[in-house]
């Protein structure tokens, strides 16, 4: 089993574990393996499938002790970009829709003004209103909502860009596979 301990030492050296800590961990590992052998427990029973991959065992042990950064969980690492991509896509679609609605001016609302008699009581004089000959005034009632939607979509895209840039920087370095 000293070959297993030696392979772990080489991996710790490669990962930059300080020599003092690497020797301490190697001594602990050798001691545990000797105790297990004395009790009739095989190395595979003690270490599980890690006995066949000393590099991964050494890296995970050093990571658990906080000596090297722990590699991120692969499931979380895959899920985060997927959620971020969905958020970015939704913000982009919202931006496109809001811009198209603003450019086309849809939906339009027709306001009908009539020349009805003024009420008998007036507190203040009302300025004259110009009413087109057909009596209809067209206005886009959705414009304020579209501008708000456009603004929120731009903010969301900016936030998504910031998340993408910070996600790339926040991942700890992972040891290359051998």
C-alpha positions as a Markdown table, in Angstrom:
| # | Residue | x | y | z |
|---|---|---|---|---|
| 1 | Unk | 0.0 | 0.0 | 0.0 |
| 2 | Unk | 3.0 | 2.3 | 0.2 |
| 3 | Unk | 2.6 | 2.7 | -3.6 |
| 4 | Unk | -0.8 | 4.3 | -3.0 |
| 5 | Unk | 0.7 | 6.7 | -0.4 |
| 6 | Unk | 3.5 | 7.6 | -2.8 |
| 7 | Unk | 1.1 | 8.4 | -5.6 |
| 8 | Unk | -0.9 | 10.6 | -3.2 |
| 9 | Unk | 2.4 | 12.4 | -2.2 |
| 10 | Unk | 3.1 | 13.0 | -5.9 |
| 11 | Unk | -0.4 | 14.4 | -6.4 |
| 12 | Unk | -0.1 | 16.7 | -3.4 |
| 13 | Unk | 3.2 | 18.0 | -4.7 |
| 14 | Unk | 1.6 | 18.6 | -8.1 |
| 15 | Unk | -1.3 | 20.5 | -6.5 |
| 16 | Unk | 1.1 | 22.7 | -4.5 |
| 17 | Unk | 0.3 | 21.3 | -1.0 |
| 18 | Unk | 3.1 | 22.5 | 1.4 |
| 19 | Unk | 5.6 | 19.7 | 2.1 |
| 20 | Unk | 4.9 | 19.7 | 5.8 |
| 21 | Unk | 1.2 | 19.2 | 5.3 |
| 22 | Unk | 1.7 | 16.6 | 2.6 |
| 23 | Unk | 4.0 | 14.6 | 4.9 |
| 24 | Unk | 1.5 | 14.8 | 7.7 |
| 25 | Unk | -1.3 | 13.6 | 5.5 |
| 26 | Unk | 0.9 | 10.8 | 4.0 |
| 27 | Unk | 1.8 | 9.7 | 7.6 |
| 28 | Unk | -1.9 | 9.7 | 8.6 |
| 29 | Unk | -2.9 | 7.8 | 5.5 |
| 30 | Unk | -0.1 | 5.2 | 5.9 |
| 31 | Unk | -1.1 | 4.8 | 9.6 |
| 32 | Unk | -4.8 | 4.3 | 8.8 |
| 33 | Unk | -3.9 | 1.8 | 6.1 |
| 34 | Unk | -1.7 | -0.2 | 8.5 |
| 35 | Unk | -4.3 | -0.2 | 11.2 |
| 36 | Unk | -7.0 | -1.4 | 8.8 |
| 37 | Unk | -4.7 | -4.1 | 7.5 |
| 38 | Unk | -4.0 | -5.2 | 11.1 |
| 39 | Unk | -7.7 | -5.4 | 11.8 |
| 40 | Unk | -8.3 | -7.5 | 8.6 |
| 41 | Unk | -9.9 | -4.6 | 6.7 |
| 42 | Unk | -8.8 | -4.3 | 3.1 |
| 43 | Unk | -7.8 | -1.0 | 1.6 |
| 44 | Unk | -10.8 | -1.2 | -0.8 |
| 45 | Unk | -13.1 | -1.5 | 2.2 |
| 46 | Unk | -11.5 | 1.4 | 3.9 |
| 47 | Unk | -11.2 | 3.8 | 0.9 |
| 48 | Unk | -13.9 | 2.5 | -1.4 |
| 49 | Unk | -13.4 | 3.0 | -5.1 |
| 50 | Unk | -10.8 | 5.7 | -4.3 |
| 51 | Unk | -8.2 | 3.0 | -3.9 |
| 52 | Unk | -8.1 | 2.7 | -7.7 |
| 53 | Unk | -7.6 | 6.5 | -8.2 |
| 54 | Unk | -5.0 | 7.9 | -5.8 |
| 55 | Unk | -4.9 | 11.2 | -7.6 |
| 56 | Unk | -8.6 | 11.9 | -7.1 |
| 57 | Unk | -8.4 | 10.7 | -3.5 |
| 58 | Unk | -5.4 | 13.0 | -2.7 |
| 59 | Unk | -7.1 | 16.0 | -4.4 |
| 60 | Unk | -10.4 | 15.5 | -2.6 |
| 61 | Unk | -8.7 | 15.0 | 0.8 |
| 62 | Unk | -6.6 | 18.1 | 0.3 |
| 63 | Unk | -9.7 | 20.0 | -0.8 |
| 64 | Unk | -11.7 | 18.8 | 2.3 |
| 65 | Unk | -9.0 | 20.0 | 4.6 |
| 66 | Unk | -9.1 | 23.4 | 2.9 |
| 67 | Unk | -5.5 | 23.2 | 1.6 |
| 68 | Unk | -6.5 | 23.5 | -2.0 |
| 69 | Unk | -9.8 | 24.9 | -3.5 |
| 70 | Unk | -12.5 | 22.3 | -3.7 |
| 71 | Unk | -13.6 | 21.7 | -7.3 |
| 72 | Unk | -17.2 | 22.8 | -7.9 |
| 73 | Unk | -20.0 | 20.2 | -7.9 |
| 74 | Unk | -20.4 | 19.2 | -11.6 |
| 75 | Unk | -24.2 | 19.2 | -11.4 |
| 76 | Unk | -24.3 | 22.7 | -10.0 |
| 77 | Unk | -21.6 | 23.8 | -12.5 |
| 78 | Unk | -23.8 | 22.7 | -15.4 |
| 79 | Unk | -27.1 | 24.0 | -13.9 |
| 80 | Unk | -25.9 | 27.5 | -13.3 |
| 81 | Unk | -25.1 | 28.4 | -16.9 |
| 82 | Unk | -28.4 | 26.8 | -18.0 |
| 83 | Unk | -30.4 | 29.0 | -15.7 |
| 84 | Unk | -28.3 | 32.0 | -16.6 |
| 85 | Unk | -28.7 | 31.3 | -20.3 |
| 86 | Unk | -32.5 | 31.1 | -19.8 |
| 87 | Unk | -32.6 | 34.4 | -17.9 |
| 88 | Unk | -30.5 | 36.1 | -20.6 |
| 89 | Unk | -32.7 | 34.7 | -23.4 |
| 90 | Unk | -35.9 | 35.9 | -21.6 |
| 91 | Unk | -34.4 | 39.4 | -21.1 |
| 92 | Unk | -33.3 | 39.6 | -24.8 |
| 93 | Unk | -36.8 | 38.5 | -26.0 |
| 94 | Unk | -38.4 | 41.0 | -23.7 |
| 95 | Unk | -36.1 | 43.7 | -25.1 |
| 96 | Unk | -36.9 | 42.8 | -28.7 |
| 97 | Unk | -40.7 | 42.7 | -28.1 |
| 98 | Unk | -40.7 | 46.1 | -26.2 |
| 99 | Unk | -38.6 | 47.7 | -29.0 |
| 100 | Unk | -40.9 | 46.4 | -31.7 |
| 101 | Unk | -44.0 | 47.6 | -29.9 |
| 102 | Unk | -42.5 | 51.0 | -29.5 |
| 103 | Unk | -41.5 | 51.2 | -33.1 |
| 104 | Unk | -44.9 | 50.1 | -34.5 |
| 105 | Unk | -46.9 | 52.1 | -32.0 |
| 106 | Unk | -49.2 | 49.2 | -31.3 |
| 107 | Unk | -51.7 | 48.8 | -29.7 |
| 108 | Unk | -53.5 | 52.0 | -30.5 |
| 109 | Unk | -56.4 | 53.3 | -28.5 |
| 110 | Unk | -59.1 | 55.6 | -30.0 |
| 111 | Unk | -60.6 | 58.3 | -27.8 |
| 112 | Unk | -63.8 | 59.7 | -29.0 |
| 113 | Unk | -64.5 | 63.3 | -28.2 |
| 114 | Unk | -68.0 | 64.7 | -28.7 |
| 115 | Unk | -69.2 | 68.2 | -28.8 |
| 116 | Unk | -71.7 | 67.8 | -26.0 |
| 117 | Unk | -73.2 | 70.6 | -24.1 |
| 118 | Unk | -71.0 | 71.9 | -21.3 |
| 119 | Unk | -72.3 | 71.4 | -17.8 |
| 120 | Unk | -74.1 | 74.3 | -16.2 |
| 121 | Unk | -71.7 | 74.6 | -13.4 |
| 122 | Unk | -68.1 | 75.5 | -14.1 |
| 123 | Unk | -65.7 | 76.4 | -11.4 |
| 124 | Unk | -63.0 | 77.6 | -13.7 |
| 125 | Unk | -62.9 | 78.5 | -17.4 |
| 126 | Unk | -61.8 | 75.5 | -19.5 |
| 127 | Unk | -59.4 | 76.2 | -22.4 |
| 128 | Unk | -60.9 | 75.4 | -25.8 |
| 129 | Unk | -60.2 | 71.9 | -27.0 |
| 130 | Unk | -59.4 | 71.2 | -30.6 |
| 131 | Unk | -61.5 | 68.3 | -31.8 |
| 132 | Unk | -60.7 | 66.8 | -35.2 |
| 133 | Unk | -63.5 | 66.8 | -37.8 |
| 134 | Unk | -64.2 | 63.1 | -37.4 |
| 135 | Unk | -64.3 | 63.4 | -33.6 |
| 136 | Unk | -61.6 | 60.8 | -32.9 |
| 137 | Unk | -58.2 | 61.2 | -31.3 |
| 138 | Unk | -55.7 | 58.4 | -31.6 |
| 139 | Unk | -53.2 | 57.8 | -28.9 |
| 140 | Unk | -50.9 | 54.9 | -27.9 |
| 141 | Unk | -52.0 | 54.1 | -24.3 |
| 142 | Unk | -49.4 | 51.3 | -24.1 |
| 143 | Unk | -46.3 | 53.6 | -24.7 |
| 144 | Unk | -45.5 | 54.2 | -21.0 |
| 145 | Unk | -45.7 | 50.4 | -20.3 |
| 146 | Unk | -43.5 | 49.7 | -23.3 |
| 147 | Unk | -40.9 | 52.2 | -22.2 |
| 148 | Unk | -40.9 | 50.7 | -18.7 |
| 149 | Unk | -40.6 | 47.2 | -20.2 |
| 150 | Unk | -37.7 | 48.3 | -22.4 |
| 151 | Unk | -35.9 | 49.8 | -19.5 |
| 152 | Unk | -36.4 | 46.7 | -17.4 |
| 153 | Unk | -35.2 | 44.5 | -20.2 |
| 154 | Unk | -32.0 | 46.6 | -20.6 |
| 155 | Unk | -31.4 | 46.4 | -16.9 |
| 156 | Unk | -31.9 | 42.7 | -16.9 |
| 157 | Unk | -29.5 | 42.2 | -19.8 |
| 158 | Unk | -26.9 | 44.3 | -18.0 |
| 159 | Unk | -27.4 | 42.2 | -14.9 |
| 160 | Unk | -27.1 | 39.0 | -17.0 |
| 161 | Unk | -23.8 | 40.3 | -18.5 |
| 162 | Unk | -22.5 | 41.0 | -15.0 |
| 163 | Unk | -23.5 | 37.5 | -13.9 |
| 164 | Unk | -21.8 | 35.9 | -16.9 |
| 165 | Unk | -18.6 | 37.8 | -16.3 |
| 166 | Unk | -18.5 | 37.1 | -12.5 |
| 167 | Unk | -19.4 | 33.4 | -13.1 |
| 168 | Unk | -16.3 | 33.0 | -15.2 |
| 169 | Unk | -14.1 | 34.6 | -12.6 |
| 170 | Unk | -15.6 | 32.9 | -9.5 |
| 171 | Unk | -14.9 | 29.3 | -10.5 |
| 172 | Unk | -11.9 | 27.9 | -8.6 |
| 173 | Unk | -9.1 | 26.4 | -10.6 |
| 174 | Unk | -9.5 | 22.7 | -11.2 |
| 175 | Unk | -6.5 | 20.4 | -11.5 |
| 176 | Unk | -6.2 | 19.1 | -15.1 |
| 177 | Unk | -7.0 | 15.5 | -15.7 |
| 178 | Unk | -4.1 | 13.2 | -16.2 |
